[in-house]
Amino acid sequence: GEEELPALAEGETEMQTVESKGQTYRLGDYVYIEPKSQDVTQCHIGRITRISEGPAEGTEEKSIKVRVALYMRPAEAKPSRRRRLLAAEVFRTASSEVVSPSKLSGHCLVMHIPQFIRSRPKNVEERDVYVCESQYSHSGEIFVKIKRWGAPTPTGVELEDRQMAFVPTRLPPSEPLESALEQVTTSLFSCMAFPLPKTLQTVVDEKSEGTVTFEQYVVEGGTVIKQGDCLFFMSPTIGAEKQILRIDRIWKNVDEETVSVTGTIFVAP
């Protein structure tokens, strides 16, 4: 999800709203942020997670700071050119930025795809509505489908149910498979061993207070377990009889090494 908020600095107090350029911004609003460099033509997108006032660095005067969780456009996250993007798609990240109110350039709205399919905003221009399906991890440079959204609808945004479920448009890939293969030197295949080795990787689904949830986990010995997998386990109550468990959650406490699995047990008649 979004980053966990750090503690307030000494002398720093939280605020609920801030005004800039004739507009009022509230905690939880999705906003446009002025580009950080001149070669970027589009505003960045973020959600306000904190508005605070405190001593300005190096002076005794107070200043207002706005902390935003960043949502990246495809041009910023650079997904595979073969990926079929949604129209107006952005990616949630765990990154944030602290800016002055003067850097805010207007309101927008980011909706999780299930909400976007069912509902539409009544009082937000269509050009300012973005859809989000995946989380982008900077460290692993991977995209993971979001299962739990968590962010509430901003104050003042009115949603209404669609008369019919809306099917979002997926854009054609910017690099079709045929053109990608044309760029590959096939002579390299002659020295390859098949099947190609596959790197096993533990994938974090979500981090919350005190716990880490995994989408998939690599067990010692190289076995991979994933949410939704069914596996046998030895019942602690029915002798040596095996039972079937469908994995609903793979998790561990932050301060412990032991990984636990919870799920639904299936029993024989």
VENTANOR-V988258 format. One record per backbone hydrogen bond with DSSP energy under -1.0 kcal/mol. CO is the residue of the C=O (numbers start at 1). NH is the residue of the N-H. If there is no record, write none. Layout:
co=CO nh=NH
co=CO nh=NH
This chain:
co=9 nh=12
co=13 nh=53
co=16 nh=27
co=18 nh=25
co=20 nh=23
co=23 nh=20
co=25 nh=18
co=26 nh=29
co=29 nh=48
co=30 nh=108
co=31 nh=46
co=32 nh=105
co=33 nh=44
co=37 nh=40
co=44 nh=33
co=45 nh=71
co=46 nh=31
co=47 nh=69
co=48 nh=28
co=50 nh=67
co=51 nh=15
co=52 nh=65
co=53 nh=13
co=54 nh=63
co=56 nh=59
co=61 nh=56
co=63 nh=54
co=65 nh=52
co=66 nh=99
co=67 nh=49
co=67 nh=50
co=68 nh=97
co=69 nh=47
co=70 nh=93
co=72 nh=91
co=73 nh=76
co=73 nh=77
co=74 nh=78
co=80 nh=83
co=81 nh=175
co=83 nh=85
co=85 nh=171
co=86 nh=89
co=88 nh=131
co=91 nh=72
co=92 nh=136
co=95 nh=70
co=97 nh=68
co=99 nh=66
co=100 nh=103
co=101 nh=104
co=103 nh=34
co=106 nh=32
co=109 nh=130
co=111 nh=132
co=112 nh=116
co=113 nh=117
co=114 nh=118
co=115 nh=119
co=117 nh=166
co=118 nh=162
co=120 nh=160
co=125 nh=128
co=126 nh=129
co=128 nh=109
co=130 nh=111
co=131 nh=90
co=132 nh=113
co=133 nh=146
co=134 nh=92
co=135 nh=144
co=137 nh=141
co=142 nh=137
co=144 nh=135
co=154 nh=157
co=158 nh=122
co=160 nh=120
co=169 nh=87
co=176 nh=180
co=177 nh=181
co=178 nh=182
co=181 nh=184
co=185 nh=188
co=186 nh=189
co=188 nh=191
co=189 nh=192
co=203 nh=215
co=203 nh=216
co=206 nh=213
co=210 nh=254
co=211 nh=208
co=212 nh=252
co=213 nh=205
co=213 nh=206
co=215 nh=227
co=216 nh=203
co=217 nh=225
co=219 nh=222
co=223 nh=219
co=225 nh=217
co=226 nh=229
co=229 nh=247
co=231 nh=245
co=233 nh=243
co=238 nh=241
co=241 nh=235
co=243 nh=233
co=244 nh=266
co=245 nh=231
co=246 nh=264
co=247 nh=228
co=249 nh=262
co=250 nh=214
co=251 nh=260
co=252 nh=212
co=253 nh=256
co=260 nh=251
co=262 nh=248
co=262 nh=249
co=264 nh=246
co=266 nh=244
